[in-house]
Amino acid sequence: MAKKKNPAAVALGRKGGLKGGPARAAKLTAQQRSESARKAVLARWARAKAKKEKALHVGDDNTEE
């Protein structure tokens, strides 16, 4: 049986979540924001590349002995 979440707690958490990102970005310098964005892009590309490579190897009959 799934536990029901307290709607008031969910709303409060969501409210804080909406403030966090923009507040953090406002404190960073342009160079820091750029570096953070660059790291995020590299992480996304790495994840996409790994997923693509995994798809290429699924059902691969070229097993080396």
C-alpha positions as CSV (number, residue, x, y, z in Angstrom):
1,M,0.0,0.0,0.0
2,A,1.4,3.4,-1.0
3,K,1.8,6.0,1.7
4,K,-0.1,9.2,1.1
5,K,1.9,12.4,1.2
6,N,0.8,15.3,3.3
7,P,-0.4,17.9,0.7
8,A,0.7,20.8,2.9
9,A,4.2,19.4,3.1
10,V,4.3,18.8,-0.6
11,A,3.2,22.4,-1.4
12,L,5.8,23.8,1.0
13,G,8.6,21.7,-0.5
14,R,7.5,22.8,-4.0
15,K,7.5,26.4,-3.0
16,G,11.1,26.2,-1.8
17,G,12.1,24.3,-4.9
18,L,10.8,27.0,-7.2
19,K,13.0,29.6,-5.4
20,G,16.2,27.6,-5.1
21,G,17.6,27.5,-8.7
22,P,17.1,31.2,-9.6
23,A,18.4,32.3,-6.1
24,R,21.5,30.2,-6.6
25,A,22.1,31.5,-10.1
26,A,21.7,35.1,-9.0
27,K,24.6,34.6,-6.6
28,L,27.0,33.1,-9.2
29,T,29.2,35.1,-11.5
30,A,28.8,34.8,-15.2
31,Q,31.9,32.7,-15.4
32,Q,30.6,30.3,-12.6
33,R,27.2,30.0,-14.4
34,S,29.0,29.2,-17.6
35,E,31.2,26.5,-16.0
36,S,28.2,25.0,-14.3
37,A,26.3,24.8,-17.6
38,R,29.3,23.3,-19.4
39,K,29.6,20.6,-16.7
40,A,25.9,19.8,-17.1
41,V,26.1,19.6,-20.9
42,L,29.1,17.2,-20.7
43,A,27.3,15.0,-18.2
44,R,24.2,14.9,-20.5
45,W,26.4,14.0,-23.6
46,A,28.3,11.3,-21.6
47,R,25.0,9.8,-20.6
48,A,23.6,9.9,-24.1
49,K,26.8,8.4,-25.5
50,A,26.8,5.6,-23.0
51,K,23.1,4.8,-23.8
52,K,23.9,4.8,-27.5
53,E,26.9,2.5,-27.1
54,K,24.8,0.1,-24.9
55,A,22.2,0.0,-27.6
56,L,24.8,-0.9,-30.2
57,H,26.1,-3.8,-28.1
58,V,22.7,-5.4,-27.2
59,G,22.4,-8.6,-29.2
60,D,25.9,-8.2,-30.6
61,D,27.0,-11.6,-32.0
62,N,30.7,-10.6,-32.2
63,T,31.9,-12.4,-29.1
64,E,35.6,-12.8,-28.8
65,E,37.0,-16.0,-27.4
